[in-house]
Amino acid sequence: MKNKEAVRLLAALAQESRLAIFRLLVKQGPEGLPAGEIGEKLDIAPATLSFHLKGLSHAGLVKSRQEGRFIFYSADYDAMNALIAFLTDNCCGGEPC
């Protein structure tokens, strides 16, 4: 991962609602949640939720899939793990932490 990509991902998470959405989706697992349920659990209005989900999706931190009338969102674990690896790449001067 390059610095610019890490900055893009971190910028997407640098907002309270987006961070809460992402953390909820990480906890939920690969099956994810429908948008309406995310909004209910976090008490976020639909228009605001849509704005934040779009930001997370454009950053590549969240995936979406349609099932019938519902759109389910889930965390992109590959992107999350790549960001964590980038942040800890030079951890502890090469010594075990």
C-alpha positions as CSV (number, residue, x, y, z in Angstrom):
1,M,0.0,0.0,0.0
2,K,1.2,3.5,-0.9
3,N,1.0,6.5,1.4
4,K,-1.8,8.1,-0.8
5,E,-4.0,5.1,-0.5
6,A,-3.5,4.9,3.2
7,V,-4.4,8.6,3.6
8,R,-7.6,8.0,1.5
9,L,-8.7,5.1,3.7
10,L,-7.8,6.9,6.9
11,A,-9.6,10.1,5.7
12,A,-12.8,8.0,5.1
13,L,-12.6,6.8,8.7
14,A,-11.8,10.2,10.1
15,Q,-15.5,11.0,10.9
16,E,-17.5,9.7,13.8
17,S,-20.4,8.3,11.9
18,R,-18.3,6.6,9.3
19,L,-16.1,5.1,11.9
20,A,-19.1,3.8,13.8
21,I,-20.6,2.3,10.6
22,F,-17.3,0.6,9.7
23,R,-16.8,-0.8,13.2
24,L,-20.4,-2.1,13.2
25,L,-19.8,-3.8,9.8
26,V,-16.5,-5.3,11.0
27,K,-18.3,-6.8,14.0
28,Q,-21.2,-8.1,11.8
29,G,-18.9,-10.3,9.7
30,P,-18.9,-11.0,5.9
31,E,-22.7,-11.3,5.6
32,G,-23.0,-7.6,6.5
33,L,-26.2,-5.7,7.2
34,P,-28.9,-4.1,5.1
35,A,-28.7,-0.3,5.0
36,G,-31.9,0.2,7.1
37,E,-30.6,-1.9,9.9
38,I,-27.3,0.0,10.0
39,G,-29.3,3.2,10.3
40,E,-31.5,1.8,13.1
41,K,-28.6,0.4,15.1
42,L,-26.6,3.6,14.9
43,D,-29.6,6.1,14.9
44,I,-28.5,7.7,11.6
45,A,-31.1,9.2,9.2
46,P,-31.3,7.5,5.8
47,A,-30.0,10.4,3.8
48,T,-27.0,10.9,6.1
49,L,-26.4,7.1,6.2
50,S,-26.4,7.0,2.4
51,F,-23.8,9.8,2.3
52,H,-21.5,8.0,4.7
53,L,-21.9,4.6,3.1
54,K,-21.0,6.2,-0.3
55,G,-17.9,7.7,1.3
56,L,-16.8,4.3,2.7
57,S,-17.6,2.5,-0.5
58,H,-15.6,5.0,-2.6
59,A,-12.7,4.6,-0.3
60,G,-12.9,0.8,-0.8
61,L,-13.6,0.0,2.9
62,V,-17.1,-1.2,2.3
63,K,-18.7,-3.6,-0.2
64,S,-22.3,-3.7,-1.2
65,R,-24.6,-6.3,-2.7
66,Q,-28.2,-6.3,-3.6
67,E,-30.6,-9.0,-2.3
68,G,-34.1,-8.4,-3.6
69,R,-35.1,-4.9,-2.5
70,F,-32.3,-4.5,0.0
71,I,-28.7,-3.5,-0.3
72,F,-26.4,-5.2,2.2
73,Y,-23.2,-3.6,3.2
74,S,-20.1,-5.4,4.6
75,A,-16.6,-4.4,5.6
76,D,-13.9,-5.1,3.0
77,Y,-11.6,-7.1,5.2
78,D,-8.8,-7.2,2.6
79,A,-8.7,-3.4,2.6
80,M,-8.8,-3.2,6.4
81,N,-6.0,-5.8,6.7
82,A,-3.9,-4.0,4.1
83,L,-4.3,-0.7,6.0
84,I,-3.4,-2.4,9.3
85,A,-0.3,-4.0,7.7
86,F,0.7,-0.7,6.3
87,L,0.4,1.0,9.7
88,T,2.4,-1.7,11.5
89,D,4.9,-2.4,8.8
90,N,7.9,-0.9,10.7
91,C,6.5,-1.5,14.1
92,C,8.9,-1.9,17.0
93,G,12.0,-1.5,14.9
94,G,11.6,-5.0,13.5
95,E,11.4,-6.6,17.0
96,P,8.4,-8.6,18.1
97,C,5.9,-6.2,19.8
